[in-house]
Amino acid sequence: MNDMRTTVPIGFLILGVLALTGCDRQIDSESGPIKVELRQEDGVYRVYRGGEPFFIRGAGLERQPPGAGSI
């Protein structure tokens, strides 16, 4: 019974310390938001992040005839 009385508070103490140290995050004062912009070049829109081209992977299809996406 004594083991349980000391083990549980020590366990909670360890969990509390881990939770508090895990939440401590250092943020650089120099880093801030990165500028994102859309530019039209050669009739195509491009995304730039921090002045460099940014490519979005994922959703994108060629145009379909009207009604092609309906059920």
PDB file as gemmi writes it, atoms N, CA and C in Angstrom:
CRYST1    1.000    1.000    1.000  90.00  90.00  90.00 P 1                      
ATOM      1  N   MET A   1       0.813  -1.192   0.000  1.00  0.00           N  
ATOM      2  CA  MET A   1       0.000   0.000   0.000  1.00  0.00           C  
ATOM      3  C   MET A   1       0.861   1.261   0.000  1.00  0.00           C  
ATOM      4  N   ASN A   2       1.978   1.247   0.712  1.00  0.00           N  
ATOM      5  CA  ASN A   2       2.873   2.396   0.731  1.00  0.00           C  
ATOM      6  C   ASN A   2       3.503   2.637  -0.630  1.00  0.00           C  
ATOM      7  N   ASP A   3       3.738   1.548  -1.353  1.00  0.00           N  
ATOM      8  CA  ASP A   3       4.321   1.709  -2.679  1.00  0.00           C  
ATOM      9  C   ASP A   3       3.397   2.523  -3.582  1.00  0.00           C  
ATOM     10  N   MET A   4       2.106   2.269  -3.485  1.00  0.00           N  
ATOM     11  CA  MET A   4       1.135   2.978  -4.313  1.00  0.00           C  
ATOM     12  C   MET A   4       1.058   4.454  -3.915  1.00  0.00           C  
ATOM     13  N   ARG A   5       1.192   4.761  -2.644  1.00  0.00           N  
ATOM     14  CA  ARG A   5       1.100   6.143  -2.170  1.00  0.00           C  
ATOM     15  C   ARG A   5       2.278   6.983  -2.645  1.00  0.00           C  
ATOM     16  N   THR A   6       3.409   6.377  -2.865  1.00  0.00           N  
ATOM     17  CA  THR A   6       4.566   7.138  -3.345  1.00  0.00           C  
ATOM     18  C   THR A   6       4.717   7.060  -4.861  1.00  0.00           C  
ATOM     19  N   THR A   7       4.303   5.953  -5.442  1.00  0.00           N  
ATOM     20  CA  THR A   7       4.476   5.762  -6.884  1.00  0.00           C  
ATOM     21  C   THR A   7       3.570   6.693  -7.687  1.00  0.00           C  
ATOM     22  N   VAL A   8       2.318   6.824  -7.281  1.00  0.00           N  
ATOM     23  CA  VAL A   8       1.365   7.641  -8.037  1.00  0.00           C  
ATOM     24  C   VAL A   8       1.778   9.117  -8.045  1.00  0.00           C  
ATOM     25  N   PRO A   9       2.085   9.737  -6.900  1.00  0.00           N  
ATOM     26  CA  PRO A   9       2.511  11.146  -6.955  1.00  0.00           C  
ATOM     27  C   PRO A   9       3.800  11.352  -7.746  1.00  0.00           C  
ATOM     28  N   ILE A  10       4.738  10.430  -7.634  1.00  0.00           N  
ATOM     29  CA  ILE A  10       5.980  10.554  -8.402  1.00  0.00           C  
ATOM     30  C   ILE A  10       5.683  10.447  -9.895  1.00  0.00           C  
ATOM     31  N   GLY A  11       4.780   9.546 -10.254  1.00  0.00           N  
ATOM     32  CA  GLY A  11       4.386   9.406 -11.660  1.00  0.00           C  
ATOM     33  C   GLY A  11       3.756  10.678 -12.201  1.00  0.00           C  
ATOM     34  N   PHE A  12       2.844  11.278 -11.400  1.00  0.00           N  
ATOM     35  CA  PHE A  12       2.223  12.532 -11.823  1.00  0.00           C  
ATOM     36  C   PHE A  12       3.247  13.661 -11.912  1.00  0.00           C  
ATOM     37  N   LEU A  13       4.191  13.674 -10.998  1.00  0.00           N  
ATOM     38  CA  LEU A  13       5.245  14.684 -11.028  1.00  0.00           C  
ATOM     39  C   LEU A  13       6.079  14.561 -12.304  1.00  0.00           C  
ATOM     40  N   ILE A  14       6.446  13.341 -12.657  1.00  0.00           N  
ATOM     41  CA  ILE A  14       7.230  13.108 -13.879  1.00  0.00           C  
ATOM     42  C   ILE A  14       6.426  13.514 -15.116  1.00  0.00           C  
ATOM     43  N   LEU A  15       5.142  13.130 -15.151  1.00  0.00           N  
ATOM     44  CA  LEU A  15       4.298  13.510 -16.291  1.00  0.00           C  
ATOM     45  C   LEU A  15       4.159  15.028 -16.397  1.00  0.00           C  
ATOM     46  N   GLY A  16       4.012  15.699 -15.256  1.00  0.00           N  
ATOM     47  CA  GLY A  16       3.899  17.155 -15.264  1.00  0.00           C  
ATOM     48  C   GLY A  16       5.156  17.827 -15.782  1.00  0.00           C  
ATOM     49  N   VAL A  17       6.308  17.345 -15.334  1.00  0.00           N  
ATOM     50  CA  VAL A  17       7.574  17.920 -15.794  1.00  0.00           C  
ATOM     51  C   VAL A  17       7.749  17.696 -17.289  1.00  0.00           C  
ATOM     52  N   LEU A  18       7.424  16.497 -17.764  1.00  0.00           N  
ATOM     53  CA  LEU A  18       7.539  16.213 -19.201  1.00  0.00           C  
ATOM     54  C   LEU A  18       6.589  17.087 -20.017  1.00  0.00           C  
ATOM     55  N   ALA A  19       5.375  17.271 -19.513  1.00  0.00           N  
ATOM     56  CA  ALA A  19       4.405  18.096 -20.239  1.00  0.00           C  
ATOM     57  C   ALA A  19       4.866  19.549 -20.309  1.00  0.00           C  
ATOM     58  N   LEU A  20       5.393  20.066 -19.208  1.00  0.00           N  
ATOM     59  CA  LEU A  20       5.824  21.465 -19.200  1.00  0.00           C  
ATOM     60  C   LEU A  20       7.077  21.695 -20.036  1.00  0.00           C  
ATOM     61  N   THR A  21       8.005  20.764 -20.018  1.00  0.00           N  
ATOM     62  CA  THR A  21       9.217  20.946 -20.822  1.00  0.00           C  
ATOM     63  C   THR A  21       8.936  20.707 -22.297  1.00  0.00           C  
ATOM     64  N   GLY A  22       7.956  19.873 -22.601  1.00  0.00           N  
ATOM     65  CA  GLY A  22       7.597  19.630 -23.995  1.00  0.00           C  
ATOM     66  C   GLY A  22       6.917  20.827 -24.625  1.00  0.00           C  
ATOM     67  N   CYS A  23       6.271  21.657 -23.817  1.00  0.00           N  
ATOM     68  CA  CYS A  23       5.570  22.835 -24.324  1.00  0.00           C  
ATOM     69  C   CYS A  23       6.476  24.047 -24.435  1.00  0.00           C  
ATOM     70  N   ASP A  24       7.666  23.982 -23.881  1.00  0.00           N  
ATOM     71  CA  ASP A  24       8.596  25.110 -23.922  1.00  0.00           C  
ATOM     72  C   ASP A  24       9.249  25.147 -25.294  1.00  0.00           C  
ATOM     73  N   ARG A  25       8.860  26.133 -26.099  1.00  0.00           N  
ATOM     74  CA  ARG A  25       9.378  26.211 -27.464  1.00  0.00           C  
ATOM     75  C   ARG A  25      10.035  27.565 -27.664  1.00  0.00           C  
ATOM     76  N   GLN A  26      11.246  27.542 -28.127  1.00  0.00           N  
ATOM     77  CA  GLN A  26      11.975  28.774 -28.406  1.00  0.00           C  
ATOM     78  C   GLN A  26      11.626  29.245 -29.818  1.00  0.00           C  
ATOM     79  N   ILE A  27      11.218  30.492 -29.940  1.00  0.00           N  
ATOM     80  CA  ILE A  27      10.893  31.059 -31.244  1.00  0.00           C  
ATOM     81  C   ILE A  27      11.908  32.155 -31.543  1.00  0.00           C  
ATOM     82  N   ASP A  28      12.525  32.065 -32.701  1.00  0.00           N  
ATOM     83  CA  ASP A  28      13.490  33.088 -33.098  1.00  0.00           C  
ATOM     84  C   ASP A  28      12.763  34.399 -33.351  1.00  0.00           C  
ATOM     85  N   SER A  29      13.313  35.476 -32.820  1.00  0.00           N  
ATOM     86  CA  SER A  29      12.696  36.777 -33.044  1.00  0.00           C  
ATOM     87  C   SER A  29      12.904  37.237 -34.489  1.00  0.00           C  
ATOM     88  N   GLU A  30      13.914  36.693 -35.153  1.00  0.00           N  
ATOM     89  CA  GLU A  30      14.187  37.076 -36.538  1.00  0.00           C  
ATOM     90  C   GLU A  30      13.214  36.417 -37.509  1.00  0.00           C  
ATOM     91  N   SER A  31      12.742  35.226 -37.176  1.00  0.00           N  
ATOM     92  CA  SER A  31      11.831  34.546 -38.091  1.00  0.00           C  
ATOM     93  C   SER A  31      10.428  35.099 -37.884  1.00  0.00           C  
ATOM     94  N   GLY A  32       9.760  35.313 -38.965  1.00  0.00           N  
ATOM     95  CA  GLY A  32       8.408  35.844 -38.924  1.00  0.00           C  
ATOM     96  C   GLY A  32       7.620  35.228 -40.057  1.00  0.00           C  
ATOM     97  N   PRO A  33       6.521  35.837 -40.411  1.00  0.00           N  
ATOM     98  CA  PRO A  33       5.739  35.309 -41.524  1.00  0.00           C  
ATOM     99  C   PRO A  33       6.514  35.417 -42.835  1.00  0.00           C  
ATOM    100  N   ILE A  34       6.319  34.440 -43.692  1.00  0.00           N  
ATOM    101  CA  ILE A  34       6.981  34.420 -44.997  1.00  0.00           C  
ATOM    102  C   ILE A  34       5.988  34.927 -46.035  1.00  0.00           C  
ATOM    103  N   LYS A  35       6.418  35.868 -46.844  1.00  0.00           N  
ATOM    104  CA  LYS A  35       5.551  36.473 -47.851  1.00  0.00           C  
ATOM    105  C   LYS A  35       5.211  35.461 -48.939  1.00  0.00           C  
ATOM    106  N   VAL A  36       3.919  35.358 -49.240  1.00  0.00           N  
ATOM    107  CA  VAL A  36       3.426  34.477 -50.302  1.00  0.00           C  
ATOM    108  C   VAL A  36       2.706  35.354 -51.310  1.00  0.00           C  
ATOM    109  N   GLU A  37       2.996  35.138 -52.584  1.00  0.00           N  
ATOM    110  CA  GLU A  37       2.354  35.949 -53.617  1.00  0.00           C  
ATOM    111  C   GLU A  37       2.056  35.117 -54.858  1.00  0.00           C  
ATOM    112  N   LEU A  38       1.066  35.579 -55.613  1.00  0.00           N  
ATOM    113  CA  LEU A  38       0.716  34.990 -56.902  1.00  0.00           C  
ATOM    114  C   LEU A  38       1.212  35.927 -57.985  1.00  0.00           C  
ATOM    115  N   ARG A  39       1.905  35.376 -58.960  1.00  0.00           N  
ATOM    116  CA  ARG A  39       2.392  36.177 -60.089  1.00  0.00           C  
ATOM    117  C   ARG A  39       1.908  35.533 -61.383  1.00  0.00           C  
ATOM    118  N   GLN A  40       1.521  36.387 -62.325  1.00  0.00           N  
ATOM    119  CA  GLN A  40       1.134  35.883 -63.637  1.00  0.00           C  
ATOM    120  C   GLN A  40       2.324  36.044 -64.565  1.00  0.00           C  
ATOM    121  N   GLU A  41       2.809  34.919 -65.068  1.00  0.00           N  
ATOM    122  CA  GLU A  41       3.943  34.919 -65.984  1.00  0.00           C  
ATOM    123  C   GLU A  41       3.600  34.063 -67.192  1.00  0.00           C  
ATOM    124  N   ASP A  42       3.726  34.620 -68.364  1.00  0.00           N  
ATOM    125  CA  ASP A  42       3.437  33.910 -69.619  1.00  0.00           C  
ATOM    126  C   ASP A  42       2.027  33.330 -69.626  1.00  0.00           C  
ATOM    127  N   GLY A  43       1.066  34.060 -69.076  1.00  0.00           N  
ATOM    128  CA  GLY A  43      -0.321  33.619 -69.074  1.00  0.00           C  
ATOM    129  C   GLY A  43      -0.635  32.540 -68.050  1.00  0.00           C  
ATOM    130  N   VAL A  44       0.305  32.234 -67.182  1.00  0.00           N  
ATOM    131  CA  VAL A  44       0.113  31.196 -66.161  1.00  0.00           C  
ATOM    132  C   VAL A  44       0.362  31.823 -64.793  1.00  0.00           C  
ATOM    133  N   TYR A  45      -0.484  31.487 -63.838  1.00  0.00           N  
ATOM    134  CA  TYR A  45      -0.279  31.979 -62.479  1.00  0.00           C  
ATOM    135  C   TYR A  45       0.651  31.034 -61.732  1.00  0.00           C  
ATOM    136  N   ARG A  46       1.580  31.618 -60.993  1.00  0.00           N  
ATOM    137  CA  ARG A  46       2.522  30.830 -60.195  1.00  0.00           C  
ATOM    138  C   ARG A  46       2.522  31.356 -58.771  1.00  0.00           C  
ATOM    139  N   VAL A  47       2.762  30.449 -57.821  1.00  0.00           N  
ATOM    140  CA  VAL A  47       2.826  30.814 -56.407  1.00  0.00           C  
ATOM    141  C   VAL A  47       4.289  30.962 -56.014  1.00  0.00           C  
ATOM    142  N   TYR A  48       4.595  32.047 -55.308  1.00  0.00           N  
ATOM    143  CA  TYR A  48       5.951  32.281 -54.806  1.00  0.00           C  
ATOM    144  C   TYR A  48       5.889  32.421 -53.292  1.00  0.00           C  
ATOM    145  N   ARG A  49       6.789  31.746 -52.630  1.00  0.00           N  
ATOM    146  CA  ARG A  49       6.880  31.800 -51.164  1.00  0.00           C  
ATOM    147  C   ARG A  49       8.290  32.244 -50.811  1.00  0.00           C  
ATOM    148  N   GLY A  50       8.401  33.391 -50.175  1.00  0.00           N  
ATOM    149  CA  GLY A  50       9.715  33.922 -49.836  1.00  0.00           C  
ATOM    150  C   GLY A  50      10.535  34.262 -51.063  1.00  0.00           C  
ATOM    151  N   GLY A  51       9.870  34.602 -52.173  1.00  0.00           N  
ATOM    152  CA  GLY A  51      10.565  34.974 -53.394  1.00  0.00           C  
ATOM    153  C   GLY A  51      10.970  33.801 -54.270  1.00  0.00           C  
ATOM    154  N   GLU A  52      10.725  32.574 -53.805  1.00  0.00           N  
ATOM    155  CA  GLU A  52      11.080  31.383 -54.582  1.00  0.00           C  
ATOM    156  C   GLU A  52       9.815  30.659 -55.023  1.00  0.00           C  
ATOM    157  N   PRO A  53       9.840  30.014 -56.204  1.00  0.00           N  
ATOM    158  CA  PRO A  53       8.655  29.286 -56.666  1.00  0.00           C  
ATOM    159  C   PRO A  53       8.237  28.212 -55.666  1.00  0.00           C  
ATOM    160  N   PHE A  54       6.927  28.099 -55.462  1.00  0.00           N  
ATOM    161  CA  PHE A  54       6.374  27.118 -54.537  1.00  0.00           C  
ATOM    162  C   PHE A  54       5.386  26.268 -55.314  1.00  0.00           C  
ATOM    163  N   PHE A  55       5.570  24.957 -55.281  1.00  0.00           N  
ATOM    164  CA  PHE A  55       4.723  24.045 -56.041  1.00  0.00           C  
ATOM    165  C   PHE A  55       3.775  23.327 -55.093  1.00  0.00           C  
ATOM    166  N   ILE A  56       2.486  23.375 -55.420  1.00  0.00           N  
ATOM    167  CA  ILE A  56       1.463  22.722 -54.608  1.00  0.00           C  
ATOM    168  C   ILE A  56       1.190  21.359 -55.220  1.00  0.00           C  
ATOM    169  N   ARG A  57       1.395  20.336 -54.433  1.00  0.00           N  
ATOM    170  CA  ARG A  57       1.127  18.978 -54.902  1.00  0.00           C  
ATOM    171  C   ARG A  57      -0.296  18.609 -54.509  1.00  0.00           C  
ATOM    172  N   GLY A  58      -0.991  17.983 -55.413  1.00  0.00           N  
ATOM    173  CA  GLY A  58      -2.327  17.528 -55.047  1.00  0.00           C  
ATOM    174  C   GLY A  58      -3.364  17.992 -56.039  1.00  0.00           C  
ATOM    175  N   ALA A  59      -4.480  18.468 -55.514  1.00  0.00           N  
ATOM    176  CA  ALA A  59      -5.677  18.765 -56.286  1.00  0.00           C  
ATOM    177  C   ALA A  59      -5.367  19.584 -57.529  1.00  0.00           C  
ATOM    178  N   GLY A  60      -5.696  19.017 -58.642  1.00  0.00           N  
ATOM    179  CA  GLY A  60      -5.526  19.716 -59.904  1.00  0.00           C  
ATOM    180  C   GLY A  60      -5.849  18.779 -61.052  1.00  0.00           C  
ATOM    181  N   LEU A  61      -6.795  19.171 -61.846  1.00  0.00           N  
ATOM    182  CA  LEU A  61      -7.204  18.354 -62.986  1.00  0.00           C  
ATOM    183  C   LEU A  61      -7.286  19.242 -64.213  1.00  0.00           C  
ATOM    184  N   GLU A  62      -7.274  18.616 -65.354  1.00  0.00           N  
ATOM    185  CA  GLU A  62      -7.506  19.343 -66.594  1.00  0.00           C  
ATOM    186  C   GLU A  62      -8.998  19.658 -66.678  1.00  0.00           C  
ATOM    187  N   ARG A  63      -9.317  20.661 -67.464  1.00  0.00           N  
ATOM    188  CA  ARG A  63     -10.729  21.023 -67.617  1.00  0.00           C  
ATOM    189  C   ARG A  63     -11.494  19.886 -68.288  1.00  0.00           C  
ATOM    190  N   GLN A  64     -12.690  19.675 -67.803  1.00  0.00           N  
ATOM    191  CA  GLN A  64     -13.567  18.642 -68.341  1.00  0.00           C  
ATOM    192  C   GLN A  64     -14.760  19.319 -69.019  1.00  0.00           C  
ATOM    193  N   PRO A  65     -15.377  18.624 -69.955  1.00  0.00           N  
ATOM    194  CA  PRO A  65     -16.562  19.208 -70.591  1.00  0.00           C  
ATOM    195  C   PRO A  65     -17.682  19.386 -69.558  1.00  0.00           C  
ATOM    196  N   PRO A  66     -18.597  20.337 -69.790  1.00  0.00           N  
ATOM    197  CA  PRO A  66     -19.698  20.550 -68.844  1.00  0.00           C  
ATOM    198  C   PRO A  66     -20.466  19.258 -68.586  1.00  0.00           C  
ATOM    199  N   GLY A  67     -20.773  18.997 -67.339  1.00  0.00           N  
ATOM    200  CA  GLY A  67     -21.529  17.801 -66.969  1.00  0.00           C  
ATOM    201  C   GLY A  67     -20.664  16.590 -66.707  1.00  0.00           C  
ATOM    202  N   ALA A  68     -19.370  16.688 -66.946  1.00  0.00           N  
ATOM    203  CA  ALA A  68     -18.493  15.529 -66.773  1.00  0.00           C  
ATOM    204  C   ALA A  68     -18.348  15.144 -65.308  1.00  0.00           C  
ATOM    205  N   GLY A  69     -18.512  16.105 -64.396  1.00  0.00           N  
ATOM    206  CA  GLY A  69     -18.340  15.803 -62.979  1.00  0.00           C  
ATOM    207  C   GLY A  69     -19.644  15.525 -62.263  1.00  0.00           C  
ATOM    208  N   SER A  70     -20.750  15.594 -62.976  1.00  0.00           N  
ATOM    209  CA  SER A  70     -22.041  15.378 -62.318  1.00  0.00           C  
ATOM    210  C   SER A  70     -22.430  13.910 -62.361  1.00  0.00           C  
ATOM    211  N   ILE A  71     -23.258  13.560 -61.418  1.00  0.00           N  
ATOM    212  CA  ILE A  71     -23.701  12.146 -61.329  1.00  0.00           C  
ATOM    213  C   ILE A  71     -25.085  12.027 -61.893  1.00  0.00           C  
TER     214      ILE A  71                                                      
END                                                                             
